[in-house]
Each structure stands twice: as structure tokens, then as C-alpha cells.
Amino acid sequence: MEFPTRKALAGLGAAEYEALASLWEAVSTLHVELSTALAAEDRARRLEDNAERRTEEARFAFEVEAFSGLGRVAFQCADELETLVWRYASAAAVLGISVLERLAASGPPLPEEVVERLCAEPTLAEFERAAAVPVDGLLNRKGEDLERHREERRKMLYLVETAYECLGDSDDPMDRSTAAGARISVDHPKGMDRPWVGLLDSLVGLALQNPNEISHVLKS
């Protein structure tokens, strides 16, 4: 998937275009790096397992210790990268949906200060609001394509509810109104699964696809 040309996004303001392009580059690159880190983690675990089998009766088994350490480092790298991917992909998704909303309403380009604010990691409430915008009046899609987009939005709303549950069940629980102002990358309880488990690829897909959906709308 490539980012649309400036000509294809000629209906956008300069700030909208530049912010979307910058976030797209950040998300696409970080997603590749995350895939590499996850592969490294898996490889380290297999190296450790193989070394354990080879050294069952050996006097020295430093490779087992080394590969175990390698696995921990790879896990930490992947964990940090997941958080970075969430931070930029969630912002890219919210910005893209906001641009699609203003196009659907035939509004003027978003002011630069609004664009800058939308480039920050969204609060849980901001992300929920964007994910809840009906795609029927937002995208120029029909049939299976439209249903696919609806399903992706349902996944994002499920992610939101999971995040609310995590924040409410922590050692320092937040009620829903307080959690609405939380930013997952910094406020998610330590020691609990991240709410984006199993859904990060869907979020990345939404973030990277939005500029192409915007181009599709502009052509119609």
C-alpha cells in the first residue's frame, strides 16, 4: 500500500496532507520494525528450546542462558514497539476519520492548530468517538467493501471497551468518566495485557488505508 500522491489528495489543506503523510510514514515503518522484533523474539525462543535439548547432560550450557536473555531483550523491544505503533496509528486513524468527516460535510480544510492537536495520541474518548462515526455516510463504498469497513470499526470499539475494562480493574481503578481522558500508552495498568492484543494489525490497516479512502472520496 502506497501513500496517495499530492495530486490525488488535492482537496486537502497543506497541514492535513503533510500530517497524514508524516503519520503514514511513521506507522508503516514502525509496523515493519515490530514485525521484525516479533520474529526475533520467536527465533530466540526456538534457539533457547533447541539449546536446552542439546545440553540436557552437558557440563556447560551458557547458550541456554544467553538465548533466554536474548528472548527477554527481544520481548522488551517488541513491547516498546507495540506502544509506539499504538501511539502513532491511533493518531493517524483519528486524523484520517476527522478529515473524512469534514469532506462528508463539505467543510473547509481543518485549521493547522486542529491538525496538530489530532496528531497527538488520542484519549480513549477521542478514539472511541472517531471509531463510532458511521462509515455509511463517510466512505464512498458499497456492499462487501462497506461491510468490511463496518467490521473494522466494530473491532476498534471492542478495543475501546477492553481498555475501559482494564483501566477499571487495575490496582488504582478509574471510573469510566476518568478513563475517558486516559491515553493508553501511558495510563494502561502495568502487568495487564494491552487492550490492543490481537487488534493492532487492524488498527494499522485502518491508519494506512484512510489516506486512500480520502483519495477515493475526492475522486467521487
TIGULO-57708 format. One record per residue: residue number from 0; x negated, y negated, z negated of N, C-alpha, C in turn. Coordinates in Angstrom, 1 decimal. Layout:
<sites>
num,n.u,n.v,n.w,ca.u,ca.v,ca.w,c.u,c.v,c.w
NUM,X,Y,Z,X,Y,Z,X,Y,Z $
...
</sites>
This chain:
<sites>
num,n.u,n.v,n.w,ca.u,ca.v,ca.w,c.u,c.v,c.w
0,-0.8,1.2,0.0,0.0,0.0,0.0,-0.9,-1.2,0.0 $
1,-0.6,-2.2,0.9,-1.4,-3.4,1.0,-0.5,-4.6,0.6 $
2,-1.2,-5.6,0.2,-0.5,-6.9,-0.2,-0.1,-7.6,1.1 $
3,1.1,-8.1,1.2,1.5,-8.8,2.4,0.7,-10.0,2.8 $
4,0.6,-10.3,4.0,-0.1,-11.5,4.5,0.6,-12.8,4.0 $
5,-0.2,-13.9,4.1,0.4,-15.2,3.7,1.5,-15.5,4.6 $
6,1.4,-15.1,5.9,2.5,-15.4,6.8,3.7,-14.7,6.4 $
7,3.6,-13.4,6.0,4.8,-12.6,5.6,5.4,-13.1,4.4 $
8,4.7,-13.9,3.6,5.2,-14.5,2.4,5.3,-16.0,2.5 $
9,5.5,-16.5,3.7,5.5,-17.9,3.9,6.6,-18.7,3.1 $
10,7.6,-18.0,2.7,8.7,-18.6,2.0,8.4,-18.9,0.5 $
11,7.2,-18.5,0.1,6.8,-18.6,-1.3,6.0,-19.9,-1.5 $
12,6.1,-20.5,-2.7,5.2,-21.6,-3.1,3.8,-21.1,-3.2 $
13,2.8,-22.0,-3.2,1.4,-21.7,-3.4,1.2,-20.9,-4.7 $
14,1.7,-21.5,-5.8,1.5,-20.8,-7.1,2.1,-19.4,-7.1 $
15,3.3,-19.3,-6.6,3.9,-17.9,-6.5,3.0,-16.9,-5.8 $
16,2.6,-17.4,-4.6,1.8,-16.5,-3.7,0.5,-16.1,-4.4 $
17,-0.2,-17.1,-4.9,-1.5,-16.9,-5.5,-1.5,-16.0,-6.7 $
18,-0.4,-16.2,-7.5,-0.3,-15.4,-8.8,0.1,-14.0,-8.4 $
19,1.0,-13.8,-7.5,1.3,-12.4,-7.1,0.1,-11.7,-6.5 $
20,-0.6,-12.4,-5.7,-1.8,-11.8,-5.1,-2.9,-11.4,-6.1 $
21,-3.1,-12.3,-7.1,-4.1,-12.0,-8.1,-3.7,-10.9,-9.0 $
22,-2.4,-10.9,-9.4,-1.9,-9.8,-10.3,-1.9,-8.5,-9.5 $
23,-1.6,-8.5,-8.2,-1.6,-7.3,-7.4,-3.0,-6.7,-7.4 $
24,-4.0,-7.5,-7.2,-5.3,-7.0,-7.1,-5.8,-6.4,-8.5 $
25,-5.4,-7.1,-9.6,-5.7,-6.6,-10.9,-5.1,-5.3,-11.2 $
26,-3.8,-5.2,-10.9,-3.1,-3.9,-11.2,-3.6,-2.8,-10.3 $
27,-3.8,-3.0,-9.0,-4.2,-1.9,-8.1,-5.6,-1.4,-8.5 $
28,-6.5,-2.3,-8.9,-7.9,-1.9,-9.2,-7.9,-1.2,-10.6 $
29,-7.2,-1.8,-11.6,-7.1,-1.1,-12.9,-6.5,0.3,-12.8 $
30,-5.5,0.4,-11.9,-4.8,1.7,-11.8,-5.8,2.8,-11.3 $
31,-6.6,2.4,-10.3,-7.7,3.3,-9.8,-8.7,3.7,-10.9 $
32,-9.1,2.7,-11.6,-10.1,2.9,-12.7,-9.5,3.8,-13.8 $
33,-8.2,3.6,-14.1,-7.5,4.5,-15.0,-7.5,5.9,-14.5 $
34,-7.2,6.1,-13.3,-7.2,7.5,-12.7,-8.6,8.1,-12.8 $
35,-9.6,7.3,-12.6,-11.0,7.8,-12.7,-11.3,8.2,-14.2 $
36,-10.9,7.4,-15.1,-11.1,7.7,-16.6,-10.4,8.9,-17.0 $
37,-9.1,9.1,-16.6,-8.4,10.3,-16.9,-9.0,11.5,-16.3 $
38,-9.5,11.4,-15.1,-10.2,12.6,-14.5,-11.5,12.9,-15.3 $
39,-12.2,11.8,-15.8,-13.4,12.0,-16.6,-13.1,12.7,-17.9 $
40,-12.0,12.3,-18.5,-11.6,12.9,-19.8,-11.2,14.4,-19.6 $
41,-10.5,14.7,-18.5,-10.2,16.1,-18.2,-11.5,16.9,-17.9 $
42,-12.4,16.3,-17.2,-13.6,17.0,-16.9,-14.5,17.3,-18.1 $
43,-14.5,16.3,-19.1,-15.2,16.5,-20.3,-14.6,17.6,-21.1 $
44,-13.3,17.7,-21.2,-12.6,18.8,-22.0,-13.0,20.2,-21.4 $
45,-13.0,20.3,-20.0,-13.3,21.5,-19.4,-14.8,21.9,-19.6 $
46,-15.7,20.9,-19.6,-17.1,21.1,-19.9,-17.3,21.6,-21.3 $
47,-16.5,21.1,-22.3,-16.6,21.5,-23.6,-16.1,22.9,-23.8 $
48,-15.0,23.2,-23.2,-14.4,24.6,-23.3,-15.4,25.6,-22.7 $
49,-16.0,25.3,-21.5,-16.9,26.2,-20.9,-18.1,26.4,-21.7 $
50,-18.6,25.3,-22.3,-19.8,25.4,-23.2,-19.6,26.2,-24.4 $
51,-18.4,26.1,-25.0,-18.0,26.9,-26.2,-18.1,28.4,-25.8 $
52,-17.6,28.8,-24.7,-17.6,30.2,-24.3,-19.0,30.7,-24.1 $
53,-19.8,29.8,-23.5,-21.2,30.2,-23.1,-22.1,30.4,-24.4 $
54,-21.8,29.6,-25.4,-22.6,29.5,-26.6,-22.1,30.2,-27.8 $
55,-21.1,31.1,-27.6,-20.5,31.8,-28.8,-21.5,32.4,-29.7 $
56,-22.5,33.0,-29.2,-23.5,33.7,-30.0,-24.9,33.0,-29.9 $
57,-24.9,31.8,-29.4,-26.2,31.1,-29.3,-26.7,30.4,-30.6 $
58,-28.0,30.3,-30.7,-28.5,29.6,-31.9,-28.3,28.1,-31.8 $
59,-28.4,27.6,-30.7,-28.2,26.1,-30.5,-27.0,25.9,-29.5 $
60,-26.2,24.9,-29.8,-25.0,24.6,-29.0,-24.8,23.1,-28.9 $
61,-25.9,22.4,-28.7,-25.8,21.0,-28.7,-24.9,20.5,-27.5 $
62,-24.8,21.3,-26.4,-24.0,20.8,-25.3,-22.5,20.7,-25.7 $
63,-22.1,21.6,-26.6,-20.7,21.6,-27.1,-20.4,20.3,-27.8 $
64,-21.4,19.9,-28.7,-21.3,18.7,-29.4,-21.3,17.5,-28.5 $
65,-22.2,17.5,-27.5,-22.3,16.4,-26.6,-21.1,16.3,-25.7 $
66,-20.5,17.4,-25.2,-19.3,17.3,-24.4,-18.1,16.9,-25.2 $
67,-18.1,17.3,-26.4,-17.0,16.8,-27.3,-17.0,15.3,-27.5 $
68,-18.3,14.8,-27.7,-18.4,13.3,-27.7,-18.1,12.6,-26.4 $
69,-18.4,13.3,-25.3,-18.1,12.7,-24.0,-16.6,12.6,-23.9 $
70,-15.9,13.6,-24.3,-14.4,13.6,-24.3,-13.8,12.5,-25.1 $
71,-14.4,12.3,-26.3,-13.8,11.2,-27.1,-14.0,9.8,-26.4 $
72,-15.2,9.6,-25.9,-15.5,8.4,-25.2,-14.6,8.2,-24.0 $
73,-14.4,9.3,-23.2,-13.5,9.2,-22.0,-12.1,8.9,-22.5 $
74,-11.7,9.5,-23.6,-10.3,9.2,-24.1,-10.1,7.8,-24.5 $
75,-11.1,7.2,-25.2,-11.1,5.8,-25.6,-11.0,4.9,-24.4 $
76,-11.8,5.2,-23.4,-11.8,4.4,-22.2,-10.4,4.4,-21.5 $
77,-9.9,5.6,-21.4,-8.6,5.7,-20.7,-7.5,5.0,-21.5 $
78,-7.6,5.1,-22.9,-6.6,4.5,-23.7,-6.7,3.0,-23.6 $
79,-7.9,2.4,-23.5,-8.0,1.0,-23.4,-7.5,0.5,-22.0 $
80,-7.8,1.3,-21.0,-7.4,1.0,-19.6,-5.9,1.1,-19.5 $
81,-5.2,2.0,-20.2,-3.8,2.1,-20.1,-3.2,0.8,-20.6 $
82,-3.8,0.2,-21.7,-3.3,-1.0,-22.3,-3.5,-2.2,-21.3 $
83,-4.6,-2.2,-20.7,-4.9,-3.2,-19.7,-3.9,-3.1,-18.5 $
84,-3.6,-1.9,-18.0,-2.7,-1.7,-16.9,-1.3,-2.2,-17.3 $
85,-0.9,-1.9,-18.6,0.4,-2.3,-19.0,0.5,-3.9,-19.0 $
86,-0.6,-4.5,-19.6,-0.6,-5.9,-19.7,-0.4,-6.6,-18.3 $
87,-1.1,-6.2,-17.3,-1.0,-6.9,-16.0,0.1,-6.4,-15.2 $
88,0.4,-5.1,-15.3,1.5,-4.5,-14.5,2.9,-5.1,-14.9 $
89,3.0,-5.2,-16.3,4.3,-5.7,-16.8,4.5,-7.2,-16.4 $
90,3.4,-7.9,-16.4,3.5,-9.3,-16.0,3.8,-9.4,-14.5 $
91,3.1,-8.6,-13.7,3.4,-8.6,-12.2,4.8,-8.2,-11.9 $
92,5.3,-7.2,-12.7,6.7,-6.8,-12.4,7.7,-7.9,-12.7 $
93,7.5,-8.6,-13.9,8.4,-9.7,-14.3,8.3,-10.9,-13.3 $
94,7.1,-11.2,-12.9,6.9,-12.3,-12.0,7.6,-12.0,-10.6 $
95,7.4,-10.7,-10.1,8.0,-10.4,-8.9,9.5,-10.4,-8.9 $
96,10.1,-9.9,-10.0,11.5,-9.9,-10.1,12.0,-11.3,-10.2 $
97,11.3,-12.2,-10.9,11.7,-13.6,-11.0,11.7,-14.3,-9.7 $
98,10.7,-14.0,-8.9,10.6,-14.6,-7.5,11.8,-14.1,-6.7 $
99,12.1,-12.8,-6.8,13.2,-12.2,-6.0,14.5,-12.8,-6.5 $
100,14.7,-13.1,-7.8,15.9,-13.8,-8.3,16.0,-15.1,-7.7 $
101,15.0,-15.9,-7.7,15.1,-17.3,-7.1,15.4,-17.3,-5.6 $
102,14.9,-16.2,-4.9,15.2,-16.1,-3.5,16.6,-15.7,-3.3 $
103,17.2,-14.8,-4.1,18.6,-14.4,-4.1,19.5,-15.6,-4.3 $
104,19.0,-16.6,-5.2,19.8,-17.7,-5.5,19.5,-18.9,-4.5 $
105,18.6,-18.7,-3.6,18.2,-19.7,-2.6,17.7,-20.9,-3.3 $
106,16.9,-20.7,-4.4,16.3,-21.8,-5.2,15.0,-22.2,-4.6 $
107,14.5,-23.3,-5.1,13.1,-23.8,-4.7,12.0,-22.9,-5.3 $
108,10.8,-23.0,-4.8,9.7,-22.2,-5.4,9.6,-22.5,-6.9 $
109,9.2,-21.5,-7.7,9.1,-21.7,-9.1,7.9,-22.7,-9.4 $
110,8.1,-23.6,-10.4,7.0,-24.6,-10.7,5.8,-23.8,-11.2 $
111,4.7,-24.5,-11.0,3.4,-23.9,-11.4,3.4,-23.5,-12.8 $
112,3.9,-24.3,-13.7,3.9,-24.0,-15.2,4.7,-22.8,-15.5 $
113,5.8,-22.6,-14.7,6.6,-21.4,-14.9,5.9,-20.2,-14.5 $
114,5.3,-20.3,-13.3,4.5,-19.2,-12.8,3.4,-18.8,-13.8 $
115,2.7,-19.7,-14.3,1.6,-19.5,-15.2,2.2,-18.7,-16.5 $
116,3.3,-19.2,-17.0,3.9,-18.5,-18.1,4.3,-17.1,-17.8 $
117,4.8,-16.8,-16.6,5.2,-15.5,-16.2,4.0,-14.6,-16.0 $
118,2.8,-15.1,-15.8,1.7,-14.3,-15.6,1.1,-13.7,-16.9 $
119,1.6,-14.2,-18.1,1.2,-13.7,-19.4,2.0,-12.4,-19.6 $
120,1.4,-11.5,-20.5,2.1,-10.3,-20.8,3.5,-10.7,-21.4 $
121,4.6,-10.1,-20.8,5.9,-10.4,-21.3,6.2,-9.9,-22.7 $
122,7.0,-10.6,-23.4,7.6,-10.0,-24.7,8.5,-8.8,-24.3 $
123,8.9,-8.0,-25.2,9.7,-6.9,-25.0,11.1,-7.4,-24.4 $
124,11.6,-8.5,-25.0,12.9,-9.1,-24.5,12.7,-9.6,-23.1 $
125,11.6,-10.2,-22.7,11.4,-10.7,-21.4,11.3,-9.6,-20.4 $
126,10.6,-8.5,-20.7,10.5,-7.4,-19.8,11.9,-6.7,-19.7 $
127,12.6,-6.6,-20.8,14.0,-6.0,-20.7,14.9,-6.8,-19.8 $
128,14.9,-8.1,-20.0,15.7,-8.9,-19.1,15.4,-8.8,-17.6 $
129,14.2,-8.7,-17.3,13.8,-8.5,-15.9,14.2,-7.2,-15.4 $
130,14.0,-6.1,-16.2,14.3,-4.8,-15.8,15.8,-4.6,-15.6 $
131,16.6,-5.4,-16.3,18.0,-5.2,-16.3,18.7,-6.0,-15.2 $
132,18.0,-6.8,-14.4,18.6,-7.5,-13.3,19.0,-6.5,-12.3 $
133,20.3,-6.5,-11.9,20.8,-5.6,-10.9,20.1,-5.7,-9.6 $
134,19.7,-4.6,-9.1,18.9,-4.6,-7.8,19.8,-4.8,-6.6 $
135,21.1,-4.5,-6.8,22.0,-4.6,-5.6,22.0,-5.9,-4.9 $
136,22.0,-7.0,-5.7,22.0,-8.4,-5.1,20.6,-8.9,-5.0 $
137,19.6,-8.1,-5.4,18.3,-8.7,-5.4,17.4,-8.2,-4.2 $
138,17.6,-7.0,-3.8,16.8,-6.4,-2.7,17.7,-6.2,-1.4 $
139,17.0,-6.3,-0.3,17.7,-6.0,1.0,17.6,-4.5,1.3 $
140,18.2,-3.7,0.5,18.1,-2.2,0.6,19.5,-1.6,0.5 $
141,19.6,-0.4,1.1,20.9,0.3,1.1,20.6,1.8,0.9 $
142,21.7,2.5,0.5,21.7,3.9,0.5,20.7,4.5,-0.5 $
143,19.9,5.4,0.0,18.9,6.1,-0.9,17.8,5.2,-1.3 $
144,17.4,4.2,-0.5,16.4,3.3,-0.9,16.9,2.5,-2.1 $
145,18.1,2.0,-2.1,18.7,1.2,-3.2,18.8,2.1,-4.4 $
146,19.2,3.3,-4.3,19.4,4.2,-5.4,18.0,4.5,-6.1 $
147,17.0,4.6,-5.2,15.6,4.8,-5.7,15.2,3.6,-6.6 $
148,15.5,2.4,-6.2,15.1,1.3,-7.0,15.9,1.2,-8.3 $
149,17.2,1.6,-8.2,18.0,1.6,-9.4,17.4,2.6,-10.4 $
150,17.0,3.7,-9.9,16.4,4.8,-10.8,15.1,4.2,-11.5 $
151,14.3,3.5,-10.7,13.1,3.0,-11.3,13.4,1.9,-12.4 $
152,14.4,1.1,-12.2,14.8,0.2,-13.2,15.3,0.9,-14.4 $
153,16.0,2.0,-14.3,16.5,2.8,-15.4,15.3,3.3,-16.2 $
154,14.3,3.7,-15.5,13.1,4.2,-16.2,12.5,3.1,-17.1 $
155,12.5,1.8,-16.5,11.9,0.7,-17.2,12.7,0.4,-18.5 $
156,14.0,0.5,-18.3,14.9,0.2,-19.5,14.8,1.3,-20.6 $
157,14.5,2.5,-20.1,14.2,3.6,-21.1,12.9,3.3,-21.8 $
158,11.9,2.8,-21.1,10.6,2.4,-21.7,10.9,1.4,-22.8 $
159,11.7,0.4,-22.5,12.1,-0.7,-23.4,12.7,-0.1,-24.7 $
160,13.6,0.8,-24.5,14.3,1.4,-25.7,13.3,2.2,-26.5 $
161,12.4,2.9,-25.9,11.4,3.6,-26.6,10.5,2.7,-27.4 $
162,10.2,1.6,-26.8,9.3,0.6,-27.5,10.1,0.0,-28.7 $
163,11.4,-0.3,-28.6,12.1,-0.7,-29.7,12.1,0.3,-30.9 $
164,12.3,1.6,-30.5,12.3,2.7,-31.5,10.9,2.8,-32.2 $
165,9.9,2.7,-31.4,8.5,2.7,-32.0,8.3,1.6,-33.0 $
166,8.7,0.4,-32.6,8.5,-0.8,-33.5,9.4,-0.7,-34.7 $
167,10.5,-0.1,-34.6,11.5,0.1,-35.7,11.1,1.2,-36.6 $
168,10.3,2.2,-36.2,10.0,3.3,-37.0,8.5,3.3,-37.6 $
169,7.9,2.1,-37.4,6.5,2.0,-37.9,6.4,1.8,-39.4 $
170,5.2,1.8,-39.9,5.0,1.6,-41.3,5.4,0.2,-41.7 $
171,5.4,-0.7,-40.8,5.8,-2.1,-41.0,6.9,-2.3,-40.0 $
172,8.1,-1.8,-40.2,9.2,-1.8,-39.2,9.7,-3.2,-38.9 $
173,10.0,-3.3,-37.6,10.6,-4.6,-37.1,12.1,-4.3,-36.8 $
174,13.0,-5.2,-37.1,14.3,-5.1,-36.6,14.3,-5.5,-35.2 $
175,15.4,-5.3,-34.5,15.5,-5.4,-33.0,15.2,-6.9,-32.6 $
176,15.7,-7.8,-33.4,15.5,-9.2,-33.0,14.0,-9.6,-33.1 $
177,13.4,-9.1,-34.1,11.9,-9.4,-34.3,11.1,-8.7,-33.2 $
178,11.5,-7.4,-33.0,10.8,-6.6,-31.9,10.9,-7.2,-30.6 $
179,12.0,-7.9,-30.3,12.3,-8.5,-29.0,11.1,-9.5,-28.7 $
180,10.5,-10.1,-29.7,9.4,-11.1,-29.4,8.1,-10.4,-29.4 $
181,8.0,-9.1,-29.6,6.7,-8.4,-29.6,6.1,-8.2,-28.2 $
182,4.8,-8.1,-28.2,4.1,-7.8,-27.0,3.4,-6.4,-27.3 $
183,3.8,-5.4,-26.4,3.4,-4.1,-26.7,1.9,-3.9,-26.9 $
184,1.1,-4.5,-26.1,-0.4,-4.3,-26.1,-1.0,-4.6,-27.4 $
185,-0.4,-5.6,-28.2,-1.0,-6.0,-29.5,-0.1,-5.5,-30.7 $
186,1.2,-5.3,-30.5,2.1,-5.1,-31.6,2.5,-3.6,-31.7 $
187,2.1,-2.8,-30.8,2.5,-1.4,-30.9,1.8,-0.7,-32.1 $
188,2.6,0.0,-32.9,2.0,0.6,-34.1,0.9,1.6,-33.8 $
189,-0.2,1.5,-34.5,-1.4,2.4,-34.3,-1.0,3.8,-34.7 $
190,-1.5,4.8,-34.0,-1.2,6.2,-34.4,0.1,6.7,-33.8 $
191,0.8,5.9,-33.0,2.0,6.4,-32.4,1.8,6.4,-30.9 $
192,2.5,7.3,-30.2,2.4,7.4,-28.7,2.9,6.0,-28.1 $
193,2.2,5.6,-27.1,2.6,4.4,-26.4,4.0,4.6,-25.7 $
194,4.8,3.6,-25.7,6.2,3.7,-25.1,6.1,4.0,-23.6 $
195,5.0,3.7,-23.0,4.9,3.8,-21.5,4.4,5.2,-21.1 $
196,4.3,6.2,-22.1,3.8,7.5,-21.8,4.7,8.1,-20.7 $
197,4.2,8.6,-19.6,4.9,9.2,-18.5,5.6,8.2,-17.6 $
198,5.5,6.9,-17.9,6.2,5.9,-17.1,5.3,4.8,-16.5 $
199,4.0,4.9,-16.9,3.1,3.9,-16.4,2.9,3.9,-14.9 $
200,2.9,5.0,-14.3,2.8,5.1,-12.8,4.1,4.4,-12.2 $
201,5.2,4.6,-12.8,6.5,3.9,-12.3,6.4,2.4,-12.4 $
202,5.8,2.0,-13.5,5.7,0.5,-13.7,4.7,0.0,-12.7 $
203,3.6,0.7,-12.5,2.6,0.2,-11.5,3.2,0.2,-10.1 $
204,4.0,1.2,-9.8,4.7,1.2,-8.5,5.6,0.0,-8.3 $
205,6.3,-0.3,-9.3,7.2,-1.5,-9.3,6.4,-2.8,-9.1 $
206,5.3,-2.9,-9.8,4.5,-4.1,-9.8,3.9,-4.3,-8.4 $
207,3.4,-3.2,-7.8,2.7,-3.2,-6.5,3.7,-3.3,-5.3 $
208,4.9,-2.8,-5.5,5.9,-2.8,-4.5,6.6,-4.2,-4.4 $
209,6.7,-4.9,-5.5,7.5,-6.1,-5.5,7.1,-7.1,-4.4 $
210,5.8,-7.4,-4.1,5.5,-8.3,-3.0,6.0,-7.9,-1.7 $
211,6.0,-6.6,-1.4,6.5,-6.0,-0.2,8.1,-6.2,-0.1 $
212,8.7,-6.0,-1.3,10.2,-6.2,-1.3,10.5,-7.7,-1.1 $
213,9.7,-8.6,-1.6,9.8,-10.0,-1.4,9.7,-10.3,0.1 $
214,8.6,-9.7,0.8,8.4,-9.9,2.2,9.7,-9.4,3.0 $
215,10.2,-8.3,2.6,11.4,-7.7,3.2,12.6,-8.6,3.1 $
216,12.8,-9.2,2.0,13.9,-10.1,1.8,13.7,-11.4,2.6 $
217,12.5,-11.9,2.7,12.2,-13.1,3.5,12.4,-12.8,5.0 $
218,12.2,-11.6,5.4,12.4,-11.3,6.9,13.9,-11.2,7.2 $
219,14.8,-11.0,6.2,16.2,-10.7,6.5,16.9,-12.0,6.7 $
</sites>
